[in-house]
Structure formats: C-alpha cells, structure tokens
C-alpha cells in the first residue's frame, strides 16, 4: 500500500481550493520523515522531492503533516485549465521541459499539479503561462518557488 501524508488546506471566501485537505504520496525515509513523491495540487510551500516530518494518524498507512524538513530544488505550480484546447498543449509543453505533471478534477476545476526541475528555465515558462492567463486559457498559482532570478 502507498504511504500518504495528509495536508489540511484553508479555503478562501470563494471556497477555493475546492477541497479541505490533500493526500500526497510519500516514501518513508525513517523516523516519521518522508520524501514527497508527487507534485501538490493545492498545498503551498511544498514541492516534489521535499522532505517532510509527519505524525501517525488513526488511518493505516496515512500520516498528518507537521513541517518541511528540507526543501528540494523543484518549483511547484498549480494550473487551472479554462480552455479545452489547453490540455494536450500544456502536457506536451511541461513534459518536454522535464516537469513532473499530474492531472486532477476537483468539482468543476480541471487542474495540473506541476513540479519544475532546477535545470528548467522557470522564468521563460512563467512568461508563457502569464500570456495564456491573460488570454483566459488558464489560471495558475505559484505554490513553492525554488528557482532564483
């Protein structure tokens, strides 16, 4: 069975994010320390490959997040797809840049969770995403920024 860490989320006045918690796959590193195995959809200040500390919960194979112990070199963003034509375009673009990409549907939201590796030019990608956002094809949020300008 896959180990998971539970992250509680705070919703804004508009009810976003559309979930109250997110479960993220992890690898046990020992002593309640875990490596994050996928890109988060909504959790802020967390990215793929981060090392976190979590405490046991009442649910088997599930732990509750306590803190980040070590940040990885990945930047995390969440992209809401607004235009149907963006699905394959974004997947091709992001995977071509070596990103870790996951797709999820949360109510009416179609979301990509993206972890961008250090060797990818994040600021060039961000310009492309800003342009798509201006054209109302997507909306995106920076969750954890590891890249430096």
C-alpha positions in Angstrom: 0.0 0.0 0.0 1.2 3.5 -0.8 2.0 5.8 2.2 0.3 9.1 2.2 0.6 12.4 4.1 -2.5 14.5 4.8 -2.2 18.2 4.4 -5.0 20.4 5.7 -6.0 23.3 3.4 -7.6 26.6 4.2 -10.4 27.7 1.9 -10.7 31.4 0.9 -14.0 33.3 0.9 -14.8 31.9 -2.6 -14.4 28.3 -1.4 -11.0 27.8 -3.1 -9.4 25.4 -3.1 -12.3 23.1 -3.7 -11.1 20.6 -1.2 -10.3 20.8 2.5 -7.3 18.5 2.5 -4.9 16.9 0.1 -3.3 13.5 0.4 0.2 13.2 -1.2 2.1 10.1 -1.9 5.4 9.7 0.0 8.3 7.4 0.6 9.3 6.6 4.1 12.8 7.9 5.0 12.6 6.6 8.6 11.5 8.2 12.0 8.4 9.8 10.6 10.4 11.6 7.9 9.1 11.2 4.3 10.0 12.3 0.7 7.2 13.8 -1.3 6.6 11.6 -4.4 4.2 13.8 -6.4 3.5 17.4 -7.2 0.9 19.0 -5.0 -2.3 20.4 -6.5 -3.0 23.0 -3.8 -0.6 22.7 -0.9 1.6 25.8 -0.6 5.3 25.8 0.4 5.6 22.2 -0.7 7.2 20.6 -3.8 8.1 17.2 -5.3 11.1 15.6 -3.5 10.8 17.8 -0.4 11.5 16.0 2.9 8.7 16.4 5.5 8.1 15.3 9.0 4.6 13.8 9.7 2.9 12.2 12.7 1.0 9.0 12.6 -2.8 9.2 12.2 -5.7 6.9 13.1 -5.8 5.7 9.5 -3.4 2.9 8.5 -0.6 4.0 6.1 -1.6 7.7 6.4 0.3 10.4 8.3 -0.5 14.0 9.2 1.9 16.8 8.0 3.9 18.6 10.7 6.6 20.5 8.9 9.0 20.6 5.9 12.5 19.5 7.0 14.3 20.0 3.7 13.2 21.8 0.5 14.0 20.3 -2.9 15.2 22.1 -6.0 11.8 21.9 -7.6 9.3 24.8 -8.0 5.6 23.9 -7.7 2.8 25.5 -9.5 -0.9 24.7 -9.9 -2.6 25.3 -13.3 -6.4 25.5 -13.7 -7.3 24.7 -17.3 -10.0 27.0 -18.5 -9.9 26.3 -22.3 -10.3 22.7 -23.5 -7.7 23.3 -26.2 -5.0 23.6 -23.5 -5.0 20.0 -22.2 -2.6 18.4 -24.7 -0.7 21.7 -25.3 0.2 22.1 -21.6 1.0 18.4 -21.1 3.4 18.4 -24.1 5.0 21.7 -23.1 5.6 20.8 -19.5 6.7 17.2 -20.0 9.0 18.4 -22.8 10.7 20.6 -20.1 11.2 17.6 -17.8 8.4 18.6 -15.4 6.6 16.2 -13.1 2.9 16.7 -14.1 -0.3 15.3 -12.6 -3.9 15.9 -13.7 -6.9 16.0 -11.4 -10.5 17.1 -11.5 -12.0 18.8 -8.4 -15.6 19.6 -9.0 -15.7 22.0 -12.0 -11.9 22.6 -11.8 -9.5 20.7 -14.1 -6.1 21.1 -12.6 -2.5 20.3 -13.4 -0.1 19.9 -10.5 3.4 20.8 -11.8 6.9 20.4 -10.3 9.5 22.2 -12.3 13.1 20.9 -12.0 16.0 23.3 -11.3 17.5 22.9 -14.8 14.3 24.2 -16.4 14.2 27.9 -17.2 11.2 28.6 -15.0 11.1 32.3 -15.8 10.8 31.7 -19.5 8.0 29.2 -18.8 6.3 31.7 -16.4 6.2 34.3 -19.3 4.4 31.7 -21.4 1.9 30.9 -18.6 1.3 34.6 -18.0 0.4 35.0 -21.6 -2.0 32.1 -21.5 -3.5 33.5 -18.3 -4.0 36.9 -20.0 -5.9 35.2 -22.8 -8.1 33.4 -20.1 -7.0 30.0 -21.3 -5.6 29.1 -17.9 -5.2 30.4 -14.4 -2.1 29.5 -12.4 -0.7 29.8 -8.9 2.9 29.5 -7.6 2.9 27.2 -4.7 6.6 26.9 -3.9 9.4 28.7 -5.6 12.9 27.2 -5.6 14.2 28.9 -8.8 16.2 32.1 -8.2 16.2 35.0 -10.7 
